[in-house]
């Protein structure tokens, strides 16, 4: 894992098309802004994990349905 220190208003870039900017720091929370192409999905990790789990369940259900046929 790469660990960087940034101040409010400073940014990092990921590749050529993604920029992450520190917007605000308040207590133990950091507000960030992300600029990326519309084709790039951006999710909070807990949402991403939920999506992956639901996709896995859907694939398993489709496999079970196909075995019945």
N, C-alpha and C positions, 0 to 999 in steps of 0.2 A: 504494500500500500504506500502510495506517495502521500506525504503529509506536508502541507504548505501553510504558511502563516500569511494572512492578508488583512488589511485594514478596510474600513468602510470606504467604498468607492473604488477599491482595487479589484482586479479581475484575474482570472486564469483562462487559458484557452485549451480546448481539447480538440486536437486535430485542426483542420482549417475552418470548420464551420460552427463550432460550439464555443460560446463564451459564457463563463459563470462569473457574476459580479456580486460582491458583498454589498447589500443594500443597507442593512441596519443590524446592530448588535444591541440587544436589550437583555441584560441578565445572562441567563444560560441559553438564550435563543438567538439564532442567527437567521436573518432574512436574506435570501439570495435571489438573484434574478438570473434566468437562463435564456440566452438567445441561441436558437438552433433552427435548422430548417423544419418546416411543417411535417416533413416525412419522418422525422425523428420523434419517437414516442418518449415522453418524459413522465415518470410516475414516482411518487413516494415509494420507498422500498416495500412497505407493508401492503400497499395496493398492488405493486408488481407481483409480489409473492402470492397474493390472493388470485390474481389473474392466472398465474401459472398453475396453481392448484386446480382451479376450475377448468382450465384447458385440459389438464391431465385427466380429470374425472370425465369430461366430455369425450375424450378419446377412448377411455376405457369403456364407457357406455356404448359408444359406436362399435367397438370391437365385440362386445357382448351381444349387441343386437345383430351384427353380421353373422355371428356363430349360430344364432337361432334360425336364421334364414337358411 
